[in-house]
Amino acid sequence: MSVTTTAAEPRFDLSTLDFDAIARRANPARTQRVVLFAITAILALAWVTPFYYLAISIFKSNAEYGLGNPLALPTSLTPVFENVAEAWSKAKMGSGMLNSLLYGVVGGGAAIFIAALASYGLTRIDFRGKGFWFMLIFSGTIFPLQMYLIPLFMGYNKLGMTNSRIGMMLFYTAVCIPFPVLVLRNYMAGLPREMDEAARIDGCSEFRIFRSIILPNCWAPMATLFLIQFTWIWNDLIFSMVLTSREEARSLMNGLMVLQGSYANTTPNVVMTATLLASLPSVALFLLLRRHFMNGLKLQSL
Amino acid sequence: MTQQQAFTLPPGAPSIDEMIAAERRRARKRLWTALAFMAPAILFVTVFLLLPVVFNVYASLTQWAKFSGFDQFAGLANYQRLASNPKFFDATINTMIWVAVSFVLPATIGLSLAMLVRGVPGEETFKSIFFLPRMFSATAVGVVWYYVYATEGIVNAGLRAVGLGDLASRWLYESHLATPAMIVTHIWQQVGLMMVLLLIGLNALPSEPMEAAKVDGASRGQVFRHIVLPLLMPTLIMVTTVSVLAGFTSFDLVWVMGRDFPNRSTLTLSVNQYWESFRAGSWAYGAAIAVVLGIIAMSISWSLGALQHRLDKR
């Protein structure tokens, strides 16, 4: 194809010939790239269709939702206020948001601080049996979550800790510790030994070295790990289902699940609105801090 | 005495034994310092994760149900009950379908997407788009796709729009369609993660072997099959492990989308476990299902880990 177009060029004057244009047209890699781009774009369009569906549905009243084409644009934007108000009150989203935020921030933050402490012990202090203590902590990742459910529920029940925010925070802290220990241990092992040796000779206590020398050098992986664990806690459903039943301590996703259970078929527009509201915080976090999330995946693949 | 000491050690210096003892003391002190740093992590992990696992295994060997029978030892009776229970049988079959699909599809589709997206203009945007479903909770995805598959949902609307209206069905209510429909949703959510992980692996590959092969006249397909794929194997195994473990323990999605189970056809082991323990109150029996799940999970990660190890040694 490219050969015929260049040959069909009417005048053959070297000085006026646009070599760049010919090169561009003659380049089969270019057509290939255009085709690849088109395929990717079509796929991406298909990929976001459910999101488009979600986004337009929150602007539809119940009657409008039930009518006709599900992908049609809404006729007016005003039903969204009613939908939000209804979703907010029916799914108890106010307390749900607060609880999920509390669990995510405290659970994720505490877990990563505790993991940093443990990694310091594992990498900056010489002692025998490091492998054993590391495996003990890391073994928290090898069991499927289903193995924790019954014992936790029973234990919490005995101690009166079901439906308690403290209980939820404690568990989320525990479950978020092992993976950051793996990452931070590898990271701290790569920091130069000279920094803390000098401080140790000057008579600094170990905790002081941890706080003033090692921790400031670990903010980047710690922030990324925090994002990962925060979203995990925010998106978790099963532990909130098992350990809380009343709305005071219920997480947002649990509230959404309960709402869907009772109103899925009567008010789909309201359930869709609640879904979008519940997902907005973690999605917004991702769109704002995309680079950190992608870095986090790099940590995961090490 | 003074003469003797002057001959071996300077006056006032500790003896060899004392020095060894001092070094032992310092080593012990270092161990205690390290333990102090690790103590919170060890405490949390032991109390909230490891003890529950031990407790779960014990509970599965008792007659525990509805707050009684915890101290009555039942041996393997719960596991025998599992073997003859039709619900457990259906759940196992469905879980096996989830595992088999998660073995093949997420890594394959993820790799295709990675190869497709790599170097395309707007790569970062496309990456984010394909990754985006992963940022939604499985609960939220389940709710949205519950409507995507609804009778008047977008799948059926799309089929009608292209003249395939006959294929429109009540996806989540037909027993032979419900599980495949959920798996499609699960793959839609997970595949972006697999793509990103594989892109990280691809970008970390050395470029010399590929360029050498190109110079020697290898086609793109040959380069991919004989050079890229073998080099990428460790990443592919890691991605497969992640995807299989995510696939067979997935609870939220199945719970939210399969609320109106068309006679057990969507039941998986994790849903079965939740149902038996927290709805039916058969604690010991539910604990036995959890143990089965644990054994499957560990054998999957161990065998894939062993495979990884053998590749590393080569």
Interface residues (C-beta under 8 A of the other chain):
Chain A: R33 L36 F37 I39 T40 L43 A44 W47 V48 T49 P50 F51 Y53 L54 S57 G66 N69 P70 L71 I114 A115 L117 A118 Y120 G121 L122 I125 D126 F127 R128 G129 W133 L136 I137 S139 G140 I142 F143 P144 L145 Q146 M147 Y148 L149 I150 P151 L152 F153 M154 G155 L170 F171 T173 A174 V175 I177 P178 V181 E206 F210 T231 W234 N235 D236 L237 I238 M241 V242 M253 L256 M257 Q260 G261 A264 P268 V271 M272 T275 A278 S279 S282 V283 L285 F286 L287 R290 M294 L297 K298 Q300 S301
Chain B: A27 R30 L31 T33 A34 L35 A36 F37 M38 P40 A41 I42 F44 V45 T46 V47 F48 L49 L50 L51 P52 V53 F55 N56 A59 L113 L116 V117 G119 V120 P121 G122 F126 K127 S128 I129 F130 L132 P133 M135 F136 S137 A138 T139 A140 V143 V144 W145 Y146 Y147 V148 A150 E152 G153 I154 A157 W188 L193 V196 L197 I200 G201 T235 M238 L245 T249 F251 D252 W255 V256 R259 L269 S270 Q273 Y274 S277 F278 W283 G286 A287 I289 A290 V291 L293 G294 A297 M298 S301
